Amino acid sequence: METKKEFIRRLRELEAPEGFSWELINKDYAPTIVKWRNDPAILSFMEMDKKIKLEDQLAFLNRYDSFERVDVVLSSEKPVGVFNIKNFETQPEYGAIIGEADYRGKGLGSRVKLLLFKYWFQTLNKEEIFVKNKVSNEKIIRSNEAWGFKKFKEEQGVITLRLEKQDFLDKKINK
C-alpha cells in the first residue's frame, strides 16, 4: 500500500488539463459514477459489464481504503470522468471513464492519460503500467498501441497491454 499512500500524498503534483481539477473519489460522487457505469455506451466496453446499483458503489467506497488502487475524479464545473490505477505492486492497471457524453471524442481522454502517465512514470518513478480492453474495442486497442503499449496476454475476450516507462518517454515525452 506504499504506492497508494505516495500517490495520494503527492496528488497535488498531478497536473490537470486546463480548466479542470482532480479530487480523490468519495461518497459524494457515488450516484454520478453509478450513472456513468450503467450508461450503455460505457458499459459495453467495460471488463465487468454488469450494471451496478448505488448500494454496490457505496459498499465499494466503504471498503476503499483496503483496496490497492486510487481513483480520481476529473471535474470542470461538474464531474466529467473518473480515472484510476489499481494493482500497484503486482500489475498496475490504468482505467478511465469519461462519463459525460459532451466530453467524449474531443481528446480529453488522451490529455488525461498523458498527464496521469507523466505522474506515474516521472513523479512516482514507476516502471510499467497495463491496460485491459475487450478484444472487440479495436479503436482503444489501436490507440493504446500508438502510445507504445505492447500485447502482454489475451484471454477470454480481454487483451492486456503493457507500457514500459522508457517506451512512454520515447513516444510521448522525448519525441
VEXVO-805683 format. One record per residue: residue number from 1; residue in three letters; x, y negated, z negated of N, C-alpha, C, O in turn. Coordinates in steps of 0.001 Angstrom, whole numbers, padded with zeros to 6 digits. Atoms other than C-alpha are relative to their C-alpha. Example, Ala and Ser with C-alpha at 12.3 -4.5 7.8 and 13.67 -1.06 7.14 Angstrom:
<selums>
[selum 1,'ala',[000890,001190,000000],[012300,004500,-007800],[000900,-001200,000000],[001936,-001181,-000665]]
[selum 2,'ser',[-000820,001190,000060],[013670,001060,-007140],[-000770,-001090,-000730],[-000261,-002198,-000899]]
</selums>
This chain:
<selums>
[selum 1,'met',[000813,001211,000000],[000000,000000,000000],[000857,-001276,000000],[000336,-002390,-000046]]
[selum 2,'glu',[-000877,001173,-000001],[003053,-002261,000053],[-000222,-000875,001228],[-000216,-002102,001129]]
[selum 3,'thr',[000224,000783,-001216],[002411,-003294,003648],[-001293,-000791,-000108],[-001354,-001945,000317]]
[selum 4,'lys',[001276,000711,000175],[-001184,-004188,002803],[000201,-001214,-000901],[-000274,-002308,-000595]]
[selum 5,'lys',[-000230,001113,000926],[-000058,-006321,-000119],[000773,-001128,000676],[000441,-002303,000517]]
[selum 6,'glu',[-000785,001020,-000690],[002542,-008099,002009],[-000831,-000685,001079],[-000761,-001905,001230]]
[selum 7,'phe',[000860,000560,-001054],[000072,-008583,004888],[-000917,-001061,-000599],[-001035,-002161,-000058]]
[selum 8,'ile',[000943,000930,000635],[-002430,-010250,002550],[000751,-001175,-000632],[000326,-002324,-000505]]
[selum 9,'arg',[-000767,001064,000656],[000193,-012205,000588],[000486,-001042,001007],[000555,-002230,000691]]
[selum 10,'arg',[-000561,000895,-001018],[001572,-013704,003802],[-001042,-000430,001047],[-000689,-000995,002082]]
[selum 11,'leu',[001058,000249,-000995],[-001796,-014114,005569],[-000003,-001439,000519],[-000339,-001667,001682]]
[selum 12,'arg',[-000011,001403,-000449],[-001428,-017912,005713],[001007,-000225,001135],[000925,-001227,001846]]
[selum 13,'glu',[-000978,000104,-001083],[001512,-017304,008101],[-000543,000533,001333],[000093,000365,002374]]
[selum 14,'leu',[000621,-000517,-001225],[-000817,-015618,010625],[-000652,-001159,000743],[-001647,-001722,000288]]
[selum 15,'glu',[000513,001100,-000809],[-001418,-018220,013308],[-001357,000396,000592],[-001552,001538,001006]]
[selum 16,'ala',[001307,-000212,-000628],[-004999,-018550,014561],[-000031,-000757,001320],[000666,-001759,001477]]
[selum 17,'pro',[000156,000783,-001231],[-005989,-019620,018063],[-000523,-001395,-000332],[-001206,-001587,-001338]]
[selum 18,'glu',[000427,001372,000236],[-006615,-023354,018345],[-001520,-000068,-000167],[-002271,000489,000634]]
[selum 19,'gly',[001422,000152,000275],[-009992,-024266,016851],[-000602,001128,-000824],[-001807,001134,-001075]]
[selum 20,'phe',[000469,-001156,000765],[-010232,-021020,014836],[000774,000110,-001305],[001815,-000523,-001480]]
[selum 21,'ser',[-000682,-000278,001259],[-009297,-019823,011361],[-000226,001458,-000384],[-001147,002110,000108]]
[selum 22,'trp',[000075,-001369,000497],[-008735,-016496,009587],[-000529,000019,-001428],[-000293,-000905,-002206]]
[selum 23,'glu',[000372,-000270,001385],[-010337,-015164,006453],[-000025,001508,-000195],[-000463,002249,000684]]
[selum 24,'leu',[000052,-001409,000343],[-009947,-011805,004772],[-001470,000426,-000076],[-002315,-000321,-000569]]
[selum 25,'ile',[001373,-000514,000018],[-013076,-009687,005160],[-000533,-000024,-001433],[000213,000193,-002388]]
[selum 26,'asn',[000655,-000067,001300],[-015553,-009908,002292],[-001482,000294,000213],[-001956,000357,001348]]
[selum 27,'lys',[001408,-000418,-000070],[-019161,-009018,001482],[-000887,-001011,000727],[-001917,-000634,001286]]
[selum 28,'asp',[000816,001004,-000698],[-020483,-012300,002907],[-000129,000301,001484],[-001115,-000083,002112]]
[selum 29,'tyr',[000000,-000303,-001438],[-019623,-011012,006395],[-000734,001303,000336],[-000927,001610,001512]]
[selum 30,'ala',[000587,-001328,-000243],[-021350,-007623,005977],[-001169,-000025,000987],[-001160,000767,001929]]
[selum 31,'pro',[001111,-000026,-000970],[-024632,-008485,007771],[000448,-000315,001428],[-000047,000282,002385]]
[selum 32,'thr',[-000496,000375,-001328],[-022774,-010092,010663],[000759,001160,000634],[000569,001451,001814]]
[selum 33,'ile',[-000783,-001117,-000531],[-020380,-007156,011060],[-000905,001166,000371],[-000673,001827,001383]]
[selum 34,'val',[000968,-001064,-000345],[-023265,-004666,010984],[-000684,-000324,001325],[-000846,000552,002174]]
[selum 35,'lys',[000632,000419,-001266],[-024977,-006654,013749],[000952,000242,001169],[000556,000792,002197]]
[selum 36,'trp',[-000985,-000192,-001068],[-021790,-006632,015824],[000238,001476,000284],[000213,001902,001439]]
[selum 37,'arg',[-000308,-001427,-000170],[-021013,-002946,015223],[-001142,000745,000682],[-000907,001722,001393]]
[selum 38,'asn',[001160,-000680,-000574],[-024538,-001970,016269],[-000410,-000544,001367],[-001357,-000045,001975]]
[selum 39,'asp',[000250,000548,-001337],[-024501,-004066,019449],[000368,001070,001030],[001510,001530,001044]]
[selum 40,'pro',[-000310,-001055,-000980],[-024762,-001531,022324],[001228,-000300,000865],[001934,000627,001264]]
[selum 41,'ala',[-001165,000365,-000815],[-022105,-003451,024297],[001311,000292,-000732],[002343,000495,-000093]]
[selum 42,'ile',[-001189,-000298,000812],[-019638,-002839,021447],[000013,001474,-000392],[001035,002149,-000276]]
[selum 43,'leu',[000115,-001362,000520],[-020878,000480,020076],[000452,001047,001016],[001053,002055,000644]]
[selum 44,'ser',[-000330,-001001,-001022],[-020377,002296,023374],[001503,000220,000141],[001924,001255,000658]]
[selum 45,'phe',[-001446,-000140,-000120],[-016612,001704,023186],[000690,000377,-001307],[001906,000562,-001335]]
[selum 46,'met',[-000606,-000298,001293],[-016079,002491,019514],[000207,001501,-000166],[-000599,002315,000286]]
[selum 47,'glu',[-000287,-001406,000267],[-014481,005739,018421],[-001113,000610,-000850],[-001575,001717,-000573]]
[selum 48,'met',[001135,-000431,000817],[-017157,006057,015720],[-001230,-000731,000546],[-001541,-001850,000139]]
[selum 49,'asp',[001046,000674,-000762],[-020117,005312,017954],[-001408,000232,-000543],[-002374,000297,000218]]
[selum 50,'lys',[001306,-000114,000654],[-022935,005778,015461],[-000341,-001344,-000633],[000536,-002029,-001159]]
[selum 51,'lys',[000422,001244,000636],[-024972,002817,014244],[000240,000087,-001506],[000154,001158,-002107]]
[selum 52,'ile',[-000191,000050,001444],[-024239,001704,010704],[-001102,-000852,-000625],[-001748,-001659,000043]]
[selum 53,'lys',[000980,000765,000767],[-026512,000291,008025],[000743,-000978,-000906],[001918,-000785,-001218]]
[selum 54,'leu',[-000585,000973,000915],[-025876,-002695,005794],[000547,000685,-001250],[001617,000321,-001738]]
[selum 55,'glu',[-000460,-000708,001198],[-025598,-000314,002827],[001343,000681,000241],[002194,000725,-000648]]
[selum 56,'asp',[-001273,-000648,-000341],[-022797,001550,004627],[001147,-001014,-000019],[002219,-000742,-000560]]
[selum 57,'gln',[-001037,001034,-000051],[-020851,-001659,005251],[000322,-000507,-001404],[001488,-000722,-001737]]
[selum 58,'leu',[-000224,000453,001379],[-021321,-002806,001660],[000752,001056,-000815],[001618,000716,-001621]]
[selum 59,'ala',[-000720,-001071,000695],[-020177,000595,000357],[001472,000018,000424],[002362,000197,-000408]]
[selum 60,'phe',[-001372,000092,-000510],[-017088,000335,002588],[000734,-001156,-000689],[001867,-000990,-001142]]
[selum 61,'leu',[-000639,001169,000607],[-016351,-003144,001215],[000215,000180,-001500],[001183,-000344,-002051]]
[selum 62,'asn',[-000178,-000276,001434],[-016850,-001953,-002387],[001241,000854,-000259],[001843,000765,-001329]]
[selum 63,'arg',[-001175,-000866,000138],[-014047,000603,-001798],[001204,-000561,000754],[002246,000091,000828]]
[selum 64,'tyr',[-000989,000556,-000926],[-011986,-001701,000434],[001421,-000011,-000559],[002370,000279,000170]]
[selum 65,'asp',[-001342,000096,000584],[-009064,-002133,-001972],[000742,001336,000019],[001971,001362,-000039]]
[selum 66,'ser',[-000651,-001313,000000],[-008408,001621,-001871],[000443,000432,001402],[001142,001435,001546]]
[selum 67,'phe',[-000341,-000367,-001379],[-008023,001679,001931],[001316,-000630,000436],[001666,-001735,000022]]
[selum 68,'glu',[-001265,000472,-000553],[-004729,001304,003759],[-000304,-000752,001306],[-000022,-000269,002402]]
[selum 69,'arg',[000386,000803,-001145],[-005998,-001437,006057],[-000243,-001436,-000437],[-000511,-001724,-001603]]
[selum 70,'val',[000364,001399,000205],[-006501,-005167,006405],[-000901,-000390,001159],[-000578,-000150,002322]]
[selum 71,'asp',[000940,000521,-000987],[-009472,-006682,008221],[-000093,-001503,-000200],[-000284,-001981,-001318]]
[selum 72,'val',[000110,001452,000061],[-009538,-010375,009051],[-001095,-000456,000963],[-001241,000058,002072]]
[selum 73,'val',[001102,000553,-000791],[-012491,-012362,010337],[000490,-001291,000644],[001066,-002152,-000021]]
[selum 74,'leu',[-000341,001206,-000750],[-011896,-014979,013017],[-001256,-000844,000125],[-002298,-000365,000573]]
[selum 75,'ser',[001151,000899,-000030],[-014194,-017984,012772],[000348,-001290,000702],[001493,-001742,000688]]
[selum 76,'ser',[-000073,001368,-000506],[-014776,-021222,014589],[-000992,-000760,-000863],[-000707,-001025,-002031]]
[selum 77,'glu',[001049,000561,000860],[-017954,-022895,013399],[-000780,001118,-000666],[-001495,000897,-001644]]
[selum 78,'lys',[000626,-001203,000559],[-019218,-019375,012711],[000943,001168,000271],[001852,001036,001090]]
[selum 79,'pro',[-000833,-001168,-000288],[-017632,-015906,012607],[-000209,000459,001446],[-001338,000496,001936]]
[selum 80,'val',[000114,-000453,-001391],[-016859,-014648,016117],[000561,001406,000200],[000252,002051,001202]]
[selum 81,'gly',[-000555,-001332,-000161],[-014924,-011423,015542],[000719,000476,-001241],[001015,-000300,-002149]]
[selum 82,'val',[-000746,-000602,001107],[-013187,-009061,013175],[001102,000868,000604],[000885,001585,001581]]
[selum 83,'phe',[-001189,-000667,-000518],[-009708,-007606,013693],[000669,000715,-001156],[000647,000233,-002289]]
[selum 84,'asn',[-000611,-000732,001105],[-007831,-005001,011718],[001238,000750,000448],[001453,001024,001629]]
[selum 85,'ile',[-001078,-000969,-000135],[-004723,-002970,011311],[-000165,000952,-001175],[-000320,000527,-002319]]
[selum 86,'lys',[000174,-001010,001046],[-005027,000283,009390],[001079,001067,000130],[001844,001085,001094]]
[selum 87,'asn',[-000973,-001102,000034],[-002927,003335,008505],[001437,-000536,000056],[002262,-000051,000829]]
[selum 88,'phe',[-001283,000705,-000042],[000070,001102,007785],[001225,000904,-000052],[002162,000727,000727]]
[selum 89,'glu',[-001218,-000762,000262],[002511,003713,006577],[000115,001263,000835],[001152,001926,000800]]
[selum 90,'thr',[-000059,-001226,-000799],[001650,006554,008960],[000002,-000325,001491],[001018,-000161,002168]]
[selum 91,'gln',[000140,000323,-001416],[000383,005449,012369],[-000812,-001295,000078],[-002017,-001251,000323]]
[selum 92,'pro',[000731,001263,000067],[-000510,001731,012174],[-000807,-000245,001278],[-000283,-000203,002391]]
[selum 93,'glu',[000931,000084,-001130],[-003529,001146,014379],[-000746,-001333,-000001],[-001302,-001758,-001013]]
[selum 94,'tyr',[000682,001286,-000194],[-004949,-002113,015733],[-001420,000248,000506],[-001660,001116,001345]]
[selum 95,'gly',[001385,-000051,-000461],[-008675,-002594,016169],[-000572,-001400,000078],[-000156,-002295,-000659]]
[selum 96,'ala',[000555,001338,-000217],[-010756,-005518,017358],[-001452,000083,000437],[-001845,000969,001195]]
[selum 97,'ile',[001365,000203,-000478],[-014355,-006581,017778],[-000195,-001498,000177],[-000089,-002265,-000780]]
[selum 98,'ile',[000491,001365,-000211],[-015324,-009848,019378],[-001505,000145,000012],[-002108,000554,001004]]
[selum 99,'gly',[001413,-000277,000223],[-018832,-009774,018036],[-000946,-000940,000716],[-002022,-000533,001153]]
[selum 100,'glu',[000866,000987,-000634],[-020254,-012936,019506],[000200,000026,001514],[001285,-000270,002015]]
[selum 101,'ala',[-000076,-000198,-001453],[-021035,-012356,023187],[000534,-001226,000734],[001218,-001083,001748]]
[selum 102,'asp',[-000457,001233,-000664],[-020340,-016006,024097],[001522,-000111,000044],[002061,-000876,000844]]
[selum 103,'tyr',[-001455,000088,000081],[-016668,-015457,023216],[000701,001146,000742],[001928,001162,000835]]
[selum 104,'arg',[-000590,-001142,-000712],[-016137,-012227,025190],[000356,-000392,001431],[-000302,-001228,002051]]
[selum 105,'gly',[-000376,000192,-001398],[-014352,-012186,028520],[000621,-001348,000319],[000683,-001746,001482]]
[selum 106,'lys',[-000574,001341,-000200],[-012698,-015575,028020],[001460,-000088,-000440],[002020,-001179,-000549]]
[selum 107,'gly',[-001408,-000018,000376],[-009221,-014485,026952],[000260,-000104,-001492],[001414,-000043,-001917]]
[selum 108,'leu',[-000202,000129,001441],[-009801,-014872,023211],[000629,001265,-000579],[001528,001178,-001416]]
[selum 109,'gly',[-000557,-001254,000500],[-009075,-011184,022565],[001487,000107,000252],[002234,000570,-000611]]
[selum 110,'ser',[-001440,-000039,-000316],[-005707,-011463,024314],[000788,-000989,-000842],[001896,-000683,-001283]]
[selum 111,'arg',[-000691,000990,000839],[-004789,-014627,022405],[000132,000515,-001427],[001184,000377,-002052]]
[selum 112,'val',[-000030,-000533,001362],[-005701,-012987,019107],[000995,001154,-000093],[001777,001224,-001042]]
[selum 113,'lys',[-000918,-001141,000009],[-003812,-009792,019982],[001454,-000487,-000015],[002281,000042,-000759]]
[selum 114,'leu',[-001366,000547,-000027],[-000688,-011821,020807],[000389,-000532,-001382],[001479,-000237,-001872]]
[selum 115,'leu',[-000320,000593,001300],[-000849,-013719,017503],[000106,001062,-001093],[001002,000998,-001935]]
[selum 116,'leu',[-000067,-001071,001002],[-001579,-010617,015417],[001246,000861,000192],[001887,001260,-000781]]
[selum 117,'phe',[-001182,-000823,-000242],[001189,-008650,017105],[001281,-000766,-000324],[002235,-000167,-000818]]
[selum 118,'lys',[-001160,000796,000421],[003679,-011506,016621],[000142,000082,-001524],[001244,000260,-002042]]
[selum 119,'tyr',[000000,-000082,001459],[002720,-011472,012944],[000494,001380,-000444],[001343,001492,-001329]]
[selum 120,'trp',[-000349,-001373,000364],[003021,-007676,012760],[001484,000287,000261],[002185,000792,-000616]]
[selum 121,'phe',[-001363,-000357,-000393],[006336,-007351,014608],[001057,-000983,-000499],[002147,-000569,-000894]]
[selum 122,'gln',[-001022,000985,000345],[008108,-010601,013777],[-000083,-000435,-001462],[000942,-000495,-002141]]
[selum 123,'thr',[000112,000454,001390],[006734,-011789,010436],[000140,001165,-000973],[000900,001079,-001937]]
[selum 124,'leu',[-000048,-001153,000900],[006193,-008379,008810],[001101,000987,000381],[001379,001928,-000363]]
[selum 125,'asn',[-001140,-000794,-000465],[009063,-006812,010817],[-000310,001492,000117],[000474,002330,-000329]]
[selum 126,'lys',[000381,-001394,-000219],[007237,-003601,011749],[000504,000460,001360],[000806,-000361,002225]]
[selum 127,'glu',[-000652,-000564,-001182],[008484,-001269,014478],[-000953,000521,001070],[-000554,000666,002225]]
[selum 128,'glu',[000928,-000559,-000976],[005349,000097,016164],[-001431,-000261,-000424],[-001722,-000523,-001591]]
[selum 129,'ile',[001431,000087,000261],[001598,-000171,016466],[-000705,000854,001047],[-000213,001021,002163]]
[selum 130,'phe',[000761,-000886,-000868],[-001013,002102,018012],[-001391,-000590,000253],[-001885,-001412,-000519]]
[selum 131,'val',[001411,000260,-000256],[-004425,001687,019610],[-000626,001311,000431],[000028,002157,001041]]
[selum 132,'lys',[000774,-001148,-000466],[-007101,004305,020183],[-001156,-000546,000823],[-001850,-001477,000414]]
[selum 133,'asn',[001085,000411,-000874],[-009530,003946,023043],[-000676,001231,000581],[-000033,002250,000833]]
[selum 134,'lys',[000678,-001057,-000733],[-012182,006123,024565],[000586,000042,001404],[000853,-001000,002002]]
[selum 135,'val',[-000562,-000172,-001335],[-010838,007522,027820],[-000857,-000728,001041],[-000341,-001187,002060]]
[selum 136,'ser',[000908,000674,-000940],[-013879,006016,029548],[000198,-001515,000041],[-000291,-002173,000959]]
[selum 137,'asn',[-000218,001445,000056],[-012752,002494,028550],[001256,-000365,000802],[002247,-000851,000258]]
[selum 138,'glu',[-001166,000167,-000866],[-010408,002212,031516],[000532,-001422,000020],[001743,-001626,000101]]
[selum 139,'lys',[-000437,001402,-000056],[-010319,-001593,031520],[000937,-000334,-001162],[001994,-000931,-000956]]
[selum 140,'ile',[-000837,000327,001163],[-008923,-001874,027992],[001273,000851,-000016],[002319,000392,-000475]]
[selum 141,'ile',[-001206,-000836,-000072],[-006529,001041,028542],[001010,-000643,000947],[002192,-000740,000617]]
[selum 142,'arg',[-000911,000674,-000947],[-005060,-000715,031605],[000570,-001278,-000618],[001753,-001578,-000458]]
[selum 143,'ser',[-000472,001215,000658],[-004861,-003949,029627],[001073,000336,-001035],[002104,-000333,-001094]]
[selum 144,'asn',[-000989,-000389,001011],[-003031,-002206,026776],[001300,000464,000649],[002384,000157,000154]]
[selum 145,'glu',[-001212,-000432,-000699],[-000619,-000581,029217],[000778,-001209,000532],[002009,-001203,000525]]
[selum 146,'ala',[-000668,001222,-000468],[000119,-004041,030674],[000733,-000701,-001142],[001683,-001448,-000907]]
[selum 147,'trp',[-000668,000564,001180],[001088,-005070,027137],[001258,000785,-000363],[002046,000341,-001197]]
[selum 148,'gly',[-001163,-000834,000312],[003700,-002297,027079],[-000349,001265,-000765],[000540,002054,-001086]]
[selum 149,'phe',[000398,-001234,000676],[001673,000410,025337],[000260,001185,000920],[000092,001094,002136]]
[selum 150,'lys',[-000222,-001248,-000737],[002569,003958,026393],[-000843,001102,-000630],[-001098,001107,-001834]]
[selum 151,'lys',[000828,-001114,000484],[000475,007102,026124],[000757,000788,-001063],[001908,001182,-000871]]
[selum 152,'phe',[-000562,-000763,001104],[001120,008869,022839],[-000641,001384,-000051],[000044,002401,-000165]]
[selum 153,'lys',[000722,-001278,-000056],[-001589,011544,022933],[-001422,-000254,000480],[-001908,-001385,000487]]
[selum 154,'glu',[001396,000068,-000427],[-005046,012294,024233],[-000701,001252,-000481],[-000233,002370,-000265]]
[selum 155,'glu',[000783,-001148,000469],[-007672,014489,022620],[-001439,-000413,-000209],[-001727,-001519,-000666]]
[selum 156,'gln',[001438,000164,000207],[-011443,014814,022545],[-000519,-001335,000516],[-001296,-002014,-000154]]
[selum 157,'gly',[000512,001207,-000641],[-012034,011908,024901],[000568,-001306,-000525],[000077,-002379,-000174]]
[selum 158,'val',[-000627,001201,000559],[-009805,009477,022976],[001489,000030,000342],[002165,001041,000153]]
[selum 159,'ile',[-001425,000132,-000299],[-006400,008254,024119],[000634,-000904,-001058],[000096,-001955,-001406]]
[selum 160,'thr',[-000781,000799,000941],[-003838,006986,021622],[001207,-000531,000753],[001960,000227,001366]]
[selum 161,'leu',[-001131,000670,-000640],[-001329,004474,022960],[000887,-000607,-001075],[000414,-001019,-002135]]
[selum 162,'arg',[-000974,000501,000973],[001823,003319,021204],[000787,-001166,000620],[001223,-001100,001769]]
[selum 163,'leu',[-000812,001150,-000396],[003588,-000045,021440],[001141,-000143,-000989],[000921,-000283,-002192]]
[selum 164,'glu',[-001166,000190,000844],[007122,-000343,020124],[000374,-001481,-000011],[000122,-002214,000945]]
[selum 165,'lys',[-000348,001404,000208],[008445,-003637,018809],[000788,-000580,001173],[000450,-001655,001668]]
[selum 166,'gln',[-000836,000548,-001065],[011105,-004076,021494],[-000769,-000151,001308],[-000554,-001112,002047]]
[selum 167,'asp',[000825,000114,-001213],[008620,-003403,024304],[-000910,-001224,-000085],[-001093,-001938,000901]]
[selum 168,'phe',[000832,001197,000190],[006314,-006061,022855],[000829,-001262,000201],[000426,-002170,000927]]
[selum 169,'leu',[-000849,001185,-000119],[009140,-008558,022533],[000408,-000237,001454],[000397,-001373,001927]]
[selum 170,'asp',[-000422,000133,-001398],[010327,-007860,026088],[-001145,-000454,000904],[-000944,-001289,001785]]
[selum 171,'lys',[001135,000296,-000888],[006845,-008064,027666],[-000679,-001322,-000315],[-001130,-002019,000594]]
[selum 172,'lys',[000843,001125,000400],[005245,-010863,025672],[000746,-001194,-000586],[000222,-002307,-000559]]
[selum 173,'ile',[-000702,001087,000684],[007884,-012949,023880],[001219,-000469,000798],[001389,-001665,001031]]
[selum 174,'asn',[-001274,000342,-000651],[011212,-012828,025738],[-000088,000007,001521],[000941,000104,002189]]
[selum 175,'lys',[000144,-000122,-001467],[009804,-012796,029278],[000509,-001212,000739],[000454,-001254,001968]]
</selums>
